[in-house]
Amino acid sequence: MALREFPLAEGHGTADYLLYVDGKAAGIIEAKRQGATLTGVEVQSARYAQGLPQSLPAWRRPLPFVYESTGAETHFTSGLDPEPRARKVFAFHTAGTLADWLALGPGPAAARAANETPAAYELGTFLDRVRAIPPLVTEWGEHKLWPAEITAIRNLEKSLAANKPRALIQMATGSGKTFTAISFLYRLIKFAGARRVLFLVDRGNLGRQTRKEFDQYVSPINNYRFGEEYIVQHLTSNQLDKTARVCICTIQRMYSMLKGGELPEEADGKSTERVESLFKEPEPIDYNPAFPIETFDIIVTDEAHRSIYKLWRQVLEYFDAYLIGLAATPNKQTFGFFNQNLVMEYGHPQAVADGVNVNYDIYRIKTEVTEAGATVEAGYWLQVLDKPTRARRLKLATTQLDDDFEYAPEELDRSVQTPDQIRTIARTLRDRWQSDLFPQRQELPKTLVFAKDDNHAEAIVGILREEWGRGNEFAQKITYRTTGSKPEELIKAFRTSYYPRIAVTVDMIATGTDIKPVEIVVFMRSVKSRSFFEQMKGRGVRVIKDDDLRGVNPGEHVHKDQFVIVDCVGVCERDKTDSRPMDQKKSVPLDALLQAVSLGNVEPEVLSSVAVRLARLDAQLTDAERAKLVTEAGGQGLKELSRGIVQAPDSREDSSPQ
C-alpha cells in the first residue's frame, strides 16, 4: 500500500508516498516533476526515510527502501545492501519482492559482527552473499577449468562484489565462453542466492545449443547435472516458467513478451539485425506487470556485440538485474555499453597458445569478375530472375541490351549473378584442395561456405554438386529458408555425420554455432564489419579430438591443428580486419626461428610463428613426452612456453624502461 502526502515526525517534513508492506512501513517515494534531476534529491528522501514516527510499526529504521521518481525516470536505493547506492530502475518493484527482500535477514557481514551461527551466512542480499562466496573449485572428476575460465570467473565475482552493474567477458571463439558462463551462474545461484537468470541469445539454434550445454554441466559440489539440481527452461513460447532458475531465450522473443505479443517459434531463428532494420525508430517498451522489473537477478547476453543496441537494448535495460556480456570480438559500442568494465580479455593468439583454438592459414582465389566486375556487350540477351517467385522468363522478362551493361564487383551475386565465376571457384577448390591444402587427406574436409544471400547459396550448391560429380547429400544449403529437414537437423548432420561435406549458408551459422570438424571456411561474400568477420572466421577455430574427427573424416593422418580460410573476395586483405595468421614464417623451419630468437630477433611475426609451432607440437605429444619435456625444460612445457611468448610483447609494452 502507498499512502500519499504522509506527515512524518517533527522536522522531517511530509513524504510524497509512504510504502507499507504487510502492515509495516518499508520505504518512501519522493516524486518530482518530469525533467528534474534526481541525484540531488537523495538527501531529502534519506531524511524522509529517517523520519517515521516512533508510534508506527516499521520493518527497520531508517526505512530500507527509497525511491526518487519523475515518472519518466526512477532511482532506487536499497538500505539492505552493505553500502547502499542509488541505481536507475525502469519502474517500481512489486510489493511481494520487497517483502521477500525484507525476509532475507542479516547478511554475512552482519552475521560475523554478531557472532551468529554459520547458518546465518545463507541469509542477506545477493550483494552480501556474493562477497562471501566460497573459493572456486577448478578440478573435479574428469573436469578441469582452463586458466582463462578460472580468471574470467574470479574477475567477474570481484566485479559483482564491488557492485558494478555491468561486466564484459571477452573470450576468443571456441575458448569456453558458454561453459564459463554456466560455471559462474551455477555458483551465483547456489551460493549467492540468485533467484532467476536470463540467458539471452540472438539465434534460435544458439538457444538449443546453450540448453544442451546446461544439461551436460556437472556440478563440482555434488556431481549432479545442472538440470537435475535446477530447472532450466528454453523458451520456445511466451510462457515463462516461474519455477525455472535459468531461462534461455532469444532477445527478440523477450522483446515480444514485454510488448505483450506472440512470437512464432520459427521467427526465433531470424537475424536480429534483419528484424531491427525494419524499424525506423525503436518501438518503446512500456511496463508490463506480467514481467516485473525484478523478474531476473542476472542477465547474460551472449554475443553481446550484436544484439544490445537500438531496438534490443531496451530488453536489457528493462530489468533490474546485473548485466554480463559475453563476446569474442567486442567493438567500441560494446565497451561503452558495459561501462568499460572488461573483466576478462582473452584473444585468439592466447587461445592458440593454450591449445583451446587452432590457428589458420589463408588461401586466396582470385577471378577477373570478382576483382573488376565485367561488361556484357550490347546485342546479348540477359536472363532475368524474379526473386519472389524465382521464375526465369525467357521471353517477356528477358531483356535484350541496346547498350553495353556494366556491373561492379560489389554488384556481383546480388543484383548480378555470374555462374562462370562461381564455377571457376568451385573447380579451383575441387582441383587444388588436396595438393595445396590437405595433401594427406583422401576426402574433402568439412567445408563451410558463406554466400551473399539465399539465391546465391542456391546457385553455389548446384554448381558444387555438378563440378564434384557428387549427389545431393554432398553439398547442402543451410539457411533460414531451408525446409524439409529443420536447419538444426542439417547442422547436426554437418557436425556429426559423413554428409554433407560442404554446407552453404548466409548468416545462420555464421556466429556462435559449434561445429568442431570444420577445417575449410570459404568466403564468397564480402564482410564490412570487423567483429562479424571475426565471428565468421571463428567457425573453424574449435579444437576436436582425433577420434571424433575420424568419425566424420575416416582415414589415416586425420588431425586438426589448423584450418584454412579460402578467400574468394579479398576479405582478409582489408585493413578493417585484424585477421592475420599467427604463422607468418611458414617457409622457415622451427630450428631456424628459434635460433633467430636466441640472437635477439623478437619481431612480432617471428614470435607468433614460434608460439603457434610450439602449440601445434604440444598437441601431438603424448602425456609421457610432455612430462619428460617439462623435466628437461626446467618446469615449463610447450604450452606454457607458447603462452609466455604470446604474452611477452604485451608485458614489454606495459613495463617501464629499464
CORBELUR-V16525 format. One record per helix or strand. SS is the DSSP state (H for helix, E for strand). FROM is the first residue (numbers start at 0). TO is the last residue. Records with the same first field share a line. If there is no record, write none. Layout:
# CORBELUR-V16525
SS->FROM-TO ; FROM-TO
This chain:
# CORBELUR-V16525
E->1-6 ; 13-20 ; 23-30 ; 57-57 ; 64-68 ; 73-77 ; 86-88 ; 138-139 ; 142-143 ; 165-170 ; 196-200 ; 217-217 ; 224-224 ; 231-233 ; 245-249 ; 297-300 ; 321-326 ; 341-345 ; 356-356 ; 358-363 ; 373-375 ; 380-381 ; 383-385 ; 390-392 ; 398-399 ; 404-406 ; 411-411 ; 415-415 ; 446-449 ; 474-476 ; 501-504 ; 519-522 ; 541-541 ; 561-566
H->38-48 ; 94-101 ; 107-112 ; 117-121 ; 125-129 ; 146-160 ; 176-189 ; 203-215 ; 225-228 ; 250-257 ; 264-268 ; 271-275 ; 312-317 ; 331-336 ; 347-352 ; 367-371 ; 408-410 ; 418-436 ; 453-467 ; 486-495 ; 529-539 ; 545-549 ; 570-572 ; 589-597 ; 603-619 ; 622-631 ; 637-653
